[in-house]
Amino acid sequence: MSQRYRIERRAEDGIDVLALSDAGTDSIVELVPAVGNNVIRFRSGGREALSPPSRIGALQQEKDAPFRYGTPILSPPNRVKKGIFHYKGRTYHLPLNEPPDHHLHGELCSREWEAIATGASDEEGVFVTSRFRYADHPDILSYFPHPLSFEITCRLKEGRMELSGTILNEGEDAAPFAFGLHPYFSIPFGQDEEVTLQVPAAAEWPVSNLALVQGRPEPTELSRSLNEGISILNYPVLGCSLLSLGGGTSDCRIQLGDYSIRYRLGPELPFLVLFRPDWSDSFSLEPYTCATDAFNLPYEPELTGAKGIAPGEALSFSTLTWVEEQ
């Protein structure tokens, strides 16, 4: 048994919370498998990196709360116009959960996941692996007839939180695939201290205020400036930007005075949405496998990221978050 790494389970508002801790760096991660497998807290060295709900029960009791705090898991990410898209000759009708017009963020972020493995050791750190299978949810299969299986591991080691996972197509047909994360990084916007964001952006997509694409991506002043770093103190509330990243592993940085929040994305997540909510002091960097509503865009899949998973195929992803002191 590790003296440094521990995992504890507690009930809060009747909901199980798994707490992963690293005594060596004074770090803690809190995970809620019962509501979307949401990583609601990551604190390292006394610094809060994620913005949690005011209480755990809000995740089940407040409208839209499952994708407004912590790290919601999204499939498909963002919006699908009218909830309709086409893939390989099949038409898909997703629920209009953002009435009256759109499907928003999928159901992974609100459904219950199953924690299937845990561990804590000096060699591996402390981790939880959770699973969600569409095959266990006939109501989802009724509109998305592909039994995808999601397995995601949340690991805390040496003060760094890794989210990694695989998505397996357990069915007999190729399935359209769109996946993303929506972390809300804790930002003290009410203070006078400068907040700088650095992202290895290659181009910016023109989008509406709902992040729906309105043209092809191009290098812009924003995409160029993000490589060096920009202030986000005046980024518009409820504003959003959709970026194509430069390829390969992408390192992002939010600089807050004498420390920074670092966010590293694997090459499987080459699209990034910037978003500033009006319900919390936070700022989102949302990595996606594809552009918003990718299967409805009139552009080549190589540009939009619209792709499928073949029968028996598994796709993987990874992200890494840590706090860095100056």
C-alpha positions in Angstrom: 0.0 0.0 0.0 1.4 3.4 -1.0 1.9 5.9 1.8 1.9 8.8 -0.8 -1.1 7.9 -3.0 -4.6 7.2 -1.7 -8.1 6.8 -3.0 -11.1 7.4 -0.8 -14.9 7.1 -1.4 -17.4 9.4 0.3 -21.1 10.2 -0.1 -22.1 13.8 -0.7 -25.7 14.8 -1.3 -26.3 11.0 -1.7 -23.8 10.8 -4.6 -20.5 8.8 -4.4 -17.4 10.9 -4.9 -14.0 9.3 -5.5 -11.1 11.4 -4.1 -7.6 10.7 -5.4 -4.7 12.2 -3.4 -1.0 12.7 -3.8 0.5 13.7 -0.4 3.9 14.4 -2.0 2.6 17.4 -3.9 -0.5 18.2 -1.8 -2.7 17.3 -4.8 -6.3 16.0 -5.0 -8.6 15.0 -7.8 -12.4 14.4 -7.2 -14.3 12.3 -9.6 -18.1 11.6 -9.8 -18.8 8.4 -11.9 -22.5 8.6 -11.1 -22.9 11.9 -13.1 -21.0 11.7 -16.3 -17.7 10.5 -14.8 -17.0 14.1 -14.2 -13.6 15.2 -12.8 -15.1 18.1 -10.7 -11.9 19.1 -8.9 -8.2 19.2 -9.4 -6.2 21.1 -6.8 -2.4 21.0 -6.7 -0.1 22.7 -4.2 -3.1 24.7 -2.8 -4.0 26.0 -6.3 -7.5 25.2 -7.7 -7.2 24.3 -11.3 -10.9 23.4 -12.1 -14.1 25.1 -11.2 -16.4 22.7 -9.3 -20.2 23.0 -8.7 -21.1 24.7 -5.4 -22.5 21.3 -4.2 -22.4 17.9 -5.7 -26.2 17.5 -5.8 -26.4 20.4 -8.3 -25.1 18.0 -10.9 -28.4 16.1 -10.8 -30.8 18.8 -9.7 -29.9 21.8 -11.8 -30.6 22.1 -15.5 -27.5 21.9 -17.7 -25.3 21.5 -14.6 -23.7 18.2 -15.9 -21.9 20.2 -18.6 -21.3 23.4 -16.7 -18.6 22.4 -14.1 -15.5 20.3 -13.7 -14.6 18.3 -16.8 -17.7 17.1 -18.7 -17.2 14.3 -21.3 -18.9 15.1 -24.6 -20.0 12.9 -27.5 -20.8 14.6 -29.8 -19.2 17.8 -28.5 -21.0 21.1 -28.9 -24.0 21.4 -31.2 -25.6 19.4 -34.0 -27.9 21.6 -36.1 -31.5 20.4 -35.8 -30.1 17.2 -34.2 -29.7 15.7 -37.7 -26.7 14.5 -39.7 -25.8 11.9 -42.3 -23.1 9.3 -42.4 -22.5 6.4 -44.9 -26.1 6.6 -46.2 -27.8 6.6 -42.8 -29.6 9.6 -41.3 -29.3 10.2 -37.6 -31.9 12.1 -35.5 -30.5 13.1 -32.1 -32.7 14.4 -29.3 -33.2 18.2 -29.4 -32.0 18.7 -25.8 -31.3 22.4 -26.5 -34.8 23.4 -27.6 -36.0 24.2 -30.1 -33.2 23.7 -32.6 -30.2 21.7 -31.6 -28.6 18.7 -29.9 -26.0 19.8 -27.4 -23.1 17.8 -26.0 -24.5 14.3 -26.0 -25.5 12.2 -23.0 -22.1 10.9 -21.6 -21.9 13.9 -19.3 -25.1 13.2 -17.5 -25.4 9.4 -17.5 -24.0 7.1 -14.8 -20.7 5.5 -15.5 -19.3 2.3 -13.9 -16.0 2.5 -12.0 -14.4 -0.8 -13.1 -10.8 -0.5 -11.7 -8.9 1.4 -9.1 -5.3 1.4 -7.8 -2.7 3.2 -5.8 1.0 2.6 -5.8 4.2 4.6 -5.9 4.9 3.3 -9.4 1.5 4.0 -11.0 0.2 6.9 -8.8 -3.5 6.6 -8.0 -6.1 6.0 -10.7 -9.7 5.2 -11.4 -10.9 3.5 -14.7 -14.6 4.0 -15.6 -16.7 2.6 -18.4 -19.8 3.6 -20.3 -21.3 1.2 -22.9 -24.1 2.3 -25.3 -25.1 -1.4 -25.4 -26.4 -0.9 -21.8 -28.7 1.9 -22.9 -31.4 0.9 -25.4 -32.7 4.5 -25.5 -29.4 5.8 -26.9 -29.1 2.9 -29.3 -32.6 3.8 -30.6 -31.2 6.9 -32.2 -27.5 6.1 -32.4 -27.4 2.3 -33.3 -23.8 1.7 -32.6 -22.7 0.0 -29.4 -19.6 2.1 -28.6 -17.8 1.4 -25.4 -15.9 4.2 -23.6 -13.2 3.5 -21.0 -11.5 6.4 -19.4 -8.8 6.4 -16.8 -8.2 9.4 -14.5 -4.7 9.2 -13.0 -2.9 11.4 -10.4 0.8 11.0 -10.3 3.5 13.4 -9.1 1.0 16.2 -9.0 -0.2 15.8 -12.6 -3.7 14.6 -13.6 -3.9 12.5 -16.7 -7.2 11.7 -18.5 -6.8 9.0 -21.1 -9.0 6.5 -22.7 -10.2 4.3 -25.5 -13.4 4.2 -27.5 -14.2 0.8 -29.0 -16.8 0.0 -31.6 -18.4 -3.2 -30.5 -20.9 -3.2 -33.4 -20.9 -4.6 -36.9 -21.1 -1.2 -38.7 -18.8 1.8 -39.0 -19.9 4.4 -36.5 -19.6 8.2 -36.9 -17.4 9.5 -34.2 -17.2 12.9 -32.5 -15.7 13.3 -29.0 -14.4 16.0 -26.7 -13.8 17.3 -23.2 -15.0 20.6 -21.6 -12.8 21.5 -18.7 -13.6 24.7 -16.8 -10.3 26.1 -15.5 -10.6 28.2 -12.4 -9.8 31.8 -13.2 -10.0 34.8 -10.8 -11.5 37.2 -13.3 -12.7 39.5 -10.5 -9.1 40.4 -9.6 -6.9 42.9 -11.3 -4.2 40.4 -11.9 -3.4 39.7 -15.6 -4.4 36.3 -17.0 -2.6 35.2 -20.2 -3.5 32.3 -22.5 -1.0 30.6 -24.8 -2.2 28.0 -27.4 -0.3 26.5 -30.4 -3.1 27.6 -32.8 -2.7 27.2 -36.6 -6.0 28.7 -37.8 -9.3 30.0 -36.6 -12.7 29.0 -37.9 -15.4 31.7 -38.3 -18.2 30.7 -36.0 -21.5 32.0 -34.7 -22.0 32.7 -31.0 -23.2 29.1 -30.7 -19.8 27.9 -32.1 -21.5 26.8 -35.4 -19.1 27.0 -38.3 -19.7 29.7 -40.9 -16.7 29.2 -43.2 -13.3 27.6 -43.7 -10.5 28.2 -41.2 -7.8 30.7 -41.8 -4.8 32.1 -39.9 -6.1 35.2 -38.0 -4.8 37.8 -35.6 -6.2 35.7 -32.8 -4.7 32.4 -33.9 -1.3 34.0 -34.5 -1.3 36.0 -31.2 -2.3 32.9 -29.2 1.1 31.3 -30.0 2.8 34.1 -28.1 0.1 34.6 -25.5 -2.9 36.9 -25.1 -4.8 38.5 -22.2 -8.2 36.9 -21.7 -9.4 39.4 -19.0 -11.5 41.1 -21.7 -12.5 38.0 -23.6 -16.3 38.4 -24.0 -18.6 36.6 -21.6 -20.3 33.7 -23.5 -17.9 34.4 -26.3 -16.4 31.4 -28.1 -13.6 30.7 -30.6 -12.9 27.5 -32.6 -9.3 26.8 -33.4 -7.4 24.2 -35.4 -4.2 23.3 -33.6 -0.8 23.0 -35.1 -0.5 19.2 -35.2 1.1 16.7 -32.9 1.1 17.2 -29.1 -0.3 20.6 -28.1 0.8 22.4 -24.9 -1.5 25.2 -23.6 -0.8 27.5 -20.8 -3.0 29.8 -18.7 -0.7 32.2 -16.8 -2.1 33.6 -13.5 0.4 35.7 -11.7 3.1 33.5 -10.1 1.7 30.2 -11.3 0.2 28.7 -14.5 -2.3 26.0 -15.4 -0.8 23.7 -18.0 -2.9 21.6 -20.4 -1.3 19.1 -22.8 -3.4 17.5 -25.5 -2.6 14.4 -27.6 -2.7 14.6 -31.4 -6.1 12.9 -31.4 -7.6 16.2 -30.2 -6.6 18.7 -32.9 -9.5 21.1 -32.5 -9.9 23.5 -29.5 -12.9 25.7 -28.5 -12.3 28.7 -26.2 -15.3 29.6 -24.1 -16.0 32.0 -21.2 -19.1 31.1 -19.2 -21.3 33.6 -17.3 -22.1 31.2 -14.5 -18.7 30.8 -12.9 -15.2 32.4 -12.7 -13.7 30.0 -15.2 -12.4 29.7 -18.8 -12.8 26.6 -20.9 -10.3 25.1 -23.3 -12.4 22.4 -25.0 -10.4 19.8 -27.0 -12.4 18.0 -29.7 -11.7 15.3 -32.3 -13.5 17.3 -34.9 -15.0 20.7 -35.6 -18.4 21.6 -34.3 -21.2 19.8 -36.2 -18.5 18.3 -38.4 -20.7 15.8 -40.3 -22.9 18.6 -41.6 -20.1 20.8 -42.9 -19.5 21.1 -46.7 -15.8 20.6 -46.4 -13.4 17.6 -46.7 -13.3 15.3 -43.7 -9.5 15.8 -43.5 -10.3 19.5 -42.7 -13.3 19.0 -40.4 -12.1 15.9 -38.5 -15.4 14.0 -39.4 -14.5 10.4 -39.3 -15.8 7.0 -38.2 -14.8 4.0 -36.1 -14.7 0.7 -38.0 -16.2 -2.5 -36.4 -13.8 -3.7 -33.7 -11.6 -0.6 -34.0 -10.6 1.4 -30.9 -9.6 5.0 -30.8 -7.5 6.5 -28.0 -6.9 10.0 -26.5 -4.9 11.6 -23.7 -4.7 14.9 -21.9 -2.5 16.0 -19.0 -3.1 18.9 -16.6 -0.8 20.3 -14.0 0.0 23.4 -12.0 3.4 25.0 -12.5 4.8 27.5 -10.0 7.0 30.3 -11.3 
